[in-house]
Amino acid sequence: MAPTPAVLAYQQVAPGVTLYSGYPLAEIKGTTVTFAGVSGTHTPVVVGVSELLNVAGNPVDMEACGTVLCFQAEGDSTYRLRP
């Protein structure tokens, strides 16, 4: 059973853009993703994009993790990924 949750945590959002998260994605529309979870809680996310914006269009705090970016996604929140 352990491999099943790990595989479900990886989602291809767009060609060449794969996201790894502790929360499952509730919805994907193009490069906009909405996470499941509870507002006010956070989980680490790793994604290969050049820019990340919140639903209001403001940049999200991120840090480089090798060749990808890492950030803390809030549960029940929407983000826009820019490859």
Secondary structure, DSSP 8 states (H G I E B T S, - for coil): -THHHHHHHEEEEETTEEEEESS-EEEEETTEEEE-S-TT-EEEEEE--SEEEETTS-B---EEETTEEEEEEETT-EEEEE-
